[in-house]
Amino acid sequence: MKTFFVLASLALSALAQQAVIVSPVNGSDITAGSTLVVDVHQANSATSQVQVAVVLGLSPCLTGPCGTPGDPGVGTILFKGEFKPQSDPSAPTNHHQTFTVQVPQSAPTGASILSLTHLQMIGAIAQANLQTNGIVVNVV
C-alpha cells in the first residue's frame, strides 16, 4: 500500500509541474502565413525543477479526427529553445512565457494540433521529465 501512495504522489507531482498552452484556446482559428502568439503557463512546484527546453509544433489532422499531441511527432516545428517562465503578477501561483511564432504559409487548412513538448529536470536527483500536450486549432 505504501508503494501505491509513493507512486501516486510522484505521478501527481509530475502532473502539477506540467506546462500547458493557455492561449490560443482549444478550437481557435489561426491563419496560415501569419504570426501567432502562444502563451504557456506552468504552476509553481513544491519540488525543485530545472527548465531545459520546449518545442512548439503544428501537425495537421489529415486523416480524420486529431489524435494524441506528439504522436507520431510534433509536425512542423514552430519554436525550439529554452523555457524560462516568469512569475505572472495576475496569477501568483503560475509562471508563464509567451512565444511569437510564424504559422507556415503552406499549413493545410482545417484542424491541426498545436503541441507543446516540455523537458525539465525535477527534484533533488534531477530526474528527467518529458511531457507533450496540446490543443486543436483550425488553420484558415
N, C-alpha and C positions, 0 to 999 in steps of 0.2 A: 504494500500500500504506500509505503514511504517513497518508493521509486516512482509511482504514478504521480505523486504530488511534485516531486522534483522535475519530472519530465513536463508536466502541465505548466509549472511555473516558468520553465525555460521557454516553452512554446509561447506563452502569453507575453513574456518579456521581449522576445523577438518580434512578435506581432505589434506590440506597443511602440517599438522603435522603427516601424516601417514608414518609409517616406511615401507620400501619395500625391497625385496630381489633384489640385483643388480648382484649378482654372486652366483651360476651359472646363466646363462641366460635361458630364456624360451626355451625349446626344447633340452637342453643339455643332453648328455649321462652321467649317473653316474653308478658306478659299485657296485653291491651287495657285502657286506663284506669289503668295502674299507672306508677310511676316506674321508670326504667331507668338503671343506671349503666354508662356506656360509657368504657372505658379505651383511650386512644390512645397508641401508642408511636412513637418515631422514633429511629433510630440516630444516633449522633454523626456529624458530617461533617468531612472534612478541608478543605472549602471553606467560605467564609463564607456565611451564609444569614440572611435576614431573614424571620421568620414573619409572614404577613399575616393569614390567616383560615382557618377551617374551617367547613364546613356538614355537619351530620348530617341525613340524610333517611331516610324509611321509605317504600318503594314496594312495594305488593302485587304478587304474580306471579299475576295473574288468568287469564291465557290459557295456562297450562301451566308448563313449567319456567322458573325465573328466568333472566333474561338477564344482560347486562353491567351492572354497577353504574353508575348515572348515565345510562343510555341507555333511554328518551329523556330522562329527567330524574330528579331525586332523589326525587320524590314529595312527601310531606308533610314540611316542614322541621321538624325537632325542635330544632335548635340552629343558630344562625349567629352568628359572632363571632370574637374574637381567639383565636389559638392561641399559648399561652405555656407550652410544655412545660418541666417542671422536671427536674432530674437525678434519676435513680432510684437510690437507695442500694443496692438489691438487684441492680441490673444497671448498673454504672457506664458502660457503653458506650451506654446508652439514655437518652432523655428521655421523659417521659410527661405526659399531662394527663388528668384524669378529668372527665367531663361527666355531670351528672344531668339526664335529660330525661323528659318526660311522653309515654308512648305514648298516642295518641288513643283514646278510648273507642270511636270509630267505625271503628277499624282493622279491616279484614276479617280473619277468621280464616284461617289457612293460611300458606303460605310468603310471605315478603316479603324484600326486600333492604334491609338496614341499610347505607347508604352513607356514605362519608366523602369529601368533596371538600376538597382542601387546596391553598392558594395560598401560595407562598413566592417570594422573590427569591434567586437563587443566584449566587455568585461575585463577582469584583471588579467586573463590569459590571452586576450585579444583574439578571440575566436572569429573566424571569417563568417559573415552573414551576407548572403547574396539573395536579393528578392526582386521579382519582376511583377508589376501590376500595371493596370492601365484603364483607359476609358475608350468608349466607342465614339468616334466623331464622324460627321458627314462631310466629305470633301465635295465642294461645289465649284 
